[in-house]
Amino acid sequence: MIVIWEFIAEAVDAMTTRFMNRIELHVAPGYLDALKQRGITLEQARAFAGKAISLHNSEEAPLYAKDIERKAIAGRWDK
């Protein structure tokens, strides 16, 4: 599976930034054959990937947000 993970920061106003997380999954060469050999359907693999991504986001997003907040408070990005 090929994963493209994009993180986007968008200014809302002078004091607010919206962060967005976009994930694309693409079938890599040989992936469907590997699933078939293991008796796994593409739908099952999609469902598992969706759950894994959601779990990862629920664990990592708050930590990432806190890290951004700490750096902003410390003035790491002030011009």
TIRO-2110 file (N, C-alpha, C; in Angstrom, 1 decimal):
// TIRO-2110
0.8, -1.2, 0.0, N, 1, A
0.0, 0.0, 0.0, CA, 1, A
0.9, 1.2, 0.0, C, 1, A
0.5, 2.2, -0.8, N, 2, A
1.2, 3.5, -0.8, CA, 2, A
0.4, 4.5, 0.0, C, 2, A
1.0, 5.2, 0.9, N, 3, A
0.4, 6.1, 1.8, CA, 3, A
0.9, 7.5, 1.5, C, 3, A
0.0, 8.4, 1.2, N, 4, A
0.4, 9.9, 1.1, CA, 4, A
-0.3, 10.6, 2.2, C, 4, A
0.5, 11.2, 3.1, N, 5, A
0.0, 11.8, 4.3, CA, 5, A
0.3, 13.3, 4.2, C, 5, A
-0.7, 14.1, 4.1, N, 6, A
-0.5, 15.6, 3.9, CA, 6, A
-1.0, 16.3, 5.2, C, 6, A
-0.2, 17.2, 5.7, N, 7, A
-0.6, 18.0, 6.8, CA, 7, A
-0.6, 19.5, 6.3, C, 7, A
-1.8, 20.1, 6.5, N, 8, A
-2.0, 21.5, 6.0, CA, 8, A
-2.3, 22.5, 7.1, C, 8, A
-1.6, 23.6, 7.1, N, 9, A
-1.8, 24.7, 8.1, CA, 9, A
-2.4, 25.8, 7.3, C, 9, A
-3.6, 26.3, 7.7, N, 10, A
-4.3, 27.4, 7.0, CA, 10, A
-4.6, 28.5, 8.0, C, 10, A
-4.1, 29.7, 7.7, N, 11, A
-4.4, 30.8, 8.5, CA, 11, A
-5.9, 31.2, 8.5, C, 11, A
-6.6, 31.3, 9.6, N, 12, A
-8.0, 31.7, 9.7, CA, 12, A
-8.0, 33.2, 9.9, C, 12, A
-7.2, 33.7, 10.9, N, 13, A
-7.1, 35.1, 11.2, CA, 13, A
-5.7, 35.3, 11.8, C, 13, A
-5.4, 36.5, 12.3, N, 14, A
-4.1, 36.8, 12.9, CA, 14, A
-3.7, 35.9, 14.1, C, 14, A
-4.7, 35.3, 14.8, N, 15, A
-4.5, 34.6, 16.0, CA, 15, A
-4.9, 33.1, 15.9, C, 15, A
-5.4, 32.7, 14.7, N, 16, A
-5.9, 31.3, 14.6, CA, 16, A
-5.4, 30.6, 13.4, C, 16, A
-5.0, 29.4, 13.5, N, 17, A
-4.6, 28.6, 12.4, CA, 17, A
-5.4, 27.3, 12.4, C, 17, A
-5.9, 26.8, 11.3, N, 18, A
-6.6, 25.6, 11.1, CA, 18, A
-5.6, 24.5, 10.6, C, 18, A
-5.5, 23.4, 11.3, N, 19, A
-4.7, 22.3, 10.8, CA, 19, A
-5.5, 21.2, 10.3, C, 19, A
-5.2, 20.7, 9.1, N, 20, A
-5.9, 19.6, 8.5, CA, 20, A
-4.9, 18.5, 8.2, C, 20, A
-5.4, 17.3, 8.2, N, 21, A
-4.7, 16.1, 8.1, CA, 21, A
-5.4, 15.3, 7.0, C, 21, A
-4.7, 15.1, 5.8, N, 22, A
-5.3, 14.3, 4.7, CA, 22, A
-4.5, 13.1, 4.4, C, 22, A
-5.1, 12.0, 4.3, N, 23, A
-4.4, 10.7, 4.0, CA, 23, A
-5.0, 10.1, 2.8, C, 23, A
-4.1, 9.7, 1.8, N, 24, A
-4.6, 8.9, 0.6, CA, 24, A
-3.9, 7.6, 0.7, C, 24, A
-4.6, 6.6, 0.4, N, 25, A
-4.1, 5.2, 0.3, CA, 25, A
-4.2, 4.7, -1.1, C, 25, A
-3.2, 4.2, -1.7, N, 26, A
-3.2, 3.7, -3.0, CA, 26, A
-2.7, 2.3, -3.0, C, 26, A
-3.2, 1.4, -3.9, N, 27, A
-2.7, 0.1, -4.0, CA, 27, A
-1.4, 0.0, -4.7, C, 27, A
-0.4, -0.6, -4.1, N, 28, A
0.9, -0.7, -4.6, CA, 28, A
1.0, -2.0, -5.5, C, 28, A
1.9, -2.1, -6.4, N, 29, A
2.0, -3.3, -7.2, CA, 29, A
2.2, -4.5, -6.2, C, 29, A
1.4, -5.6, -6.5, N, 30, A
1.5, -6.8, -5.7, CA, 30, A
0.7, -6.8, -4.5, C, 30, A
0.1, -5.7, -4.1, N, 31, A
-0.6, -5.6, -2.9, CA, 31, A
-1.9, -6.5, -2.9, C, 31, A
-2.6, -6.4, -4.0, N, 32, A
-3.9, -7.2, -4.1, CA, 32, A
-3.6, -8.7, -4.1, C, 32, A
-2.5, -9.1, -4.8, N, 33, A
-2.1, -10.5, -4.7, CA, 33, A
-1.7, -10.9, -3.3, C, 33, A
-1.0, -10.1, -2.6, N, 34, A
-0.7, -10.4, -1.2, CA, 34, A
-1.9, -10.6, -0.3, C, 34, A
-2.9, -9.7, -0.5, N, 35, A
-4.1, -9.8, 0.2, CA, 35, A
-4.8, -11.1, -0.1, C, 35, A
-4.9, -11.4, -1.4, N, 36, A
-5.6, -12.6, -1.9, CA, 36, A
-5.0, -13.9, -1.3, C, 36, A
-3.6, -13.9, -1.3, N, 37, A
-2.9, -15.1, -0.7, CA, 37, A
-3.2, -15.3, 0.7, C, 37, A
-3.6, -14.2, 1.4, N, 38, A
-3.9, -14.3, 2.9, CA, 38, A
-5.4, -14.4, 3.1, C, 38, A
-6.2, -14.4, 2.1, N, 39, A
-7.6, -14.5, 2.2, CA, 39, A
-8.3, -13.2, 2.8, C, 39, A
-7.7, -12.1, 2.4, N, 40, A
-8.2, -10.8, 2.9, CA, 40, A
-8.7, -10.0, 1.7, C, 40, A
-10.0, -9.5, 1.8, N, 41, A
-10.5, -8.7, 0.7, CA, 41, A
-10.0, -7.3, 0.8, C, 41, A
-10.1, -6.6, -0.3, N, 42, A
-9.7, -5.2, -0.3, CA, 42, A
-10.6, -4.4, 0.7, C, 42, A
-11.8, -4.7, 0.8, N, 43, A
-12.7, -4.0, 1.7, CA, 43, A
-12.3, -4.2, 3.1, C, 43, A
-11.9, -5.5, 3.5, N, 44, A
-11.4, -5.7, 4.8, CA, 44, A
-10.1, -4.9, 5.1, C, 44, A
-9.2, -4.9, 4.1, N, 45, A
-8.0, -4.1, 4.3, CA, 45, A
-8.3, -2.6, 4.5, C, 45, A
-9.2, -2.1, 3.7, N, 46, A
-9.6, -0.7, 3.8, CA, 46, A
-10.2, -0.4, 5.2, C, 46, A
-11.0, -1.3, 5.7, N, 47, A
-11.6, -1.1, 7.0, CA, 47, A
-10.5, -1.1, 8.1, C, 47, A
-9.6, -2.1, 8.0, N, 48, A
-8.5, -2.1, 9.0, CA, 48, A
-7.7, -0.9, 8.9, C, 48, A
-7.3, -0.5, 7.7, N, 49, A
-6.5, 0.8, 7.5, CA, 49, A
-7.2, 2.0, 8.1, C, 49, A
-8.5, 2.1, 7.9, N, 50, A
-9.3, 3.2, 8.4, CA, 50, A
-9.2, 3.2, 9.9, C, 50, A
-9.4, 2.1, 10.5, N, 51, A
-9.4, 2.0, 12.0, CA, 51, A
-8.0, 2.4, 12.5, C, 51, A
-6.9, 1.8, 11.8, N, 52, A
-5.6, 2.1, 12.3, CA, 52, A
-5.2, 3.6, 12.2, C, 52, A
-5.7, 4.2, 11.1, N, 53, A
-5.4, 5.7, 10.9, CA, 53, A
-6.2, 6.5, 11.9, C, 53, A
-7.4, 6.1, 12.2, N, 54, A
-8.2, 6.8, 13.2, CA, 54, A
-7.6, 6.7, 14.6, C, 54, A
-7.1, 5.5, 14.9, N, 55, A
-6.5, 5.3, 16.2, CA, 55, A
-5.2, 6.1, 16.3, C, 55, A
-4.4, 6.1, 15.2, N, 56, A
-3.1, 6.9, 15.2, CA, 56, A
-3.4, 8.4, 15.4, C, 56, A
-4.4, 8.9, 14.6, N, 57, A
-4.8, 10.3, 14.8, CA, 57, A
-5.2, 10.6, 16.2, C, 57, A
-6.0, 9.8, 16.8, N, 58, A
-6.5, 10.1, 18.1, CA, 58, A
-5.4, 10.1, 19.1, C, 58, A
-4.4, 9.3, 18.9, N, 59, A
-3.2, 9.3, 19.8, CA, 59, A
-2.3, 10.4, 19.6, C, 59, A
-2.0, 10.6, 18.3, N, 60, A
-0.9, 11.6, 17.9, CA, 60, A
-1.3, 13.0, 17.8, C, 60, A
-2.5, 13.3, 17.3, N, 61, A
-3.0, 14.7, 17.1, CA, 61, A
-2.9, 15.5, 18.4, C, 61, A
-3.4, 15.1, 19.5, N, 62, A
-3.3, 15.9, 20.7, CA, 62, A
-1.8, 16.2, 21.1, C, 62, A
-0.9, 15.2, 20.9, N, 63, A
0.5, 15.4, 21.2, CA, 63, A
1.1, 16.4, 20.3, C, 63, A
0.8, 16.3, 19.0, N, 64, A
1.3, 17.2, 18.0, CA, 64, A
0.8, 18.7, 18.3, C, 64, A
-0.5, 18.8, 18.6, N, 65, A
-1.1, 20.1, 18.9, CA, 65, A
-0.4, 20.7, 20.1, C, 65, A
-0.1, 19.9, 21.2, N, 66, A
0.6, 20.5, 22.3, CA, 66, A
2.0, 20.9, 22.0, C, 66, A
2.7, 20.2, 21.1, N, 67, A
4.0, 20.5, 20.7, CA, 67, A
4.0, 21.9, 20.0, C, 67, A
3.1, 22.0, 19.1, N, 68, A
2.9, 23.3, 18.3, CA, 68, A
2.6, 24.4, 19.3, C, 68, A
1.7, 24.2, 20.3, N, 69, A
1.4, 25.2, 21.3, CA, 69, A
2.6, 25.6, 22.1, C, 69, A
3.4, 24.6, 22.5, N, 70, A
4.6, 24.9, 23.3, CA, 70, A
5.6, 25.8, 22.5, C, 70, A
5.8, 25.5, 21.3, N, 71, A
6.7, 26.2, 20.4, CA, 71, A
6.2, 27.6, 20.1, C, 71, A
4.9, 27.8, 19.9, N, 72, A
4.3, 29.1, 19.7, CA, 72, A
4.4, 30.0, 20.9, C, 72, A
4.2, 29.4, 22.1, N, 73, A
4.3, 30.2, 23.4, CA, 73, A
5.7, 30.6, 23.6, C, 73, A
6.7, 29.7, 23.2, N, 74, A
8.1, 30.0, 23.4, CA, 74, A
8.6, 30.9, 22.4, C, 74, A
7.8, 31.3, 21.4, N, 75, A
8.2, 32.2, 20.4, CA, 75, A
9.1, 31.6, 19.3, C, 75, A
9.1, 30.3, 19.1, N, 76, A
10.0, 29.6, 18.2, CA, 76, A
9.7, 30.1, 16.7, C, 76, A
8.5, 30.6, 16.4, N, 77, A
8.2, 30.9, 15.1, CA, 77, A
8.0, 32.4, 14.9, C, 77, A
8.3, 33.2, 15.9, N, 78, A
8.1, 34.6, 15.7, CA, 78, A
9.1, 35.2, 14.7, C, 78, A
8.7, 36.1, 13.9, N, 79, A
9.6, 36.7, 12.9, CA, 79, A
10.3, 37.9, 13.5, C, 79, A
END
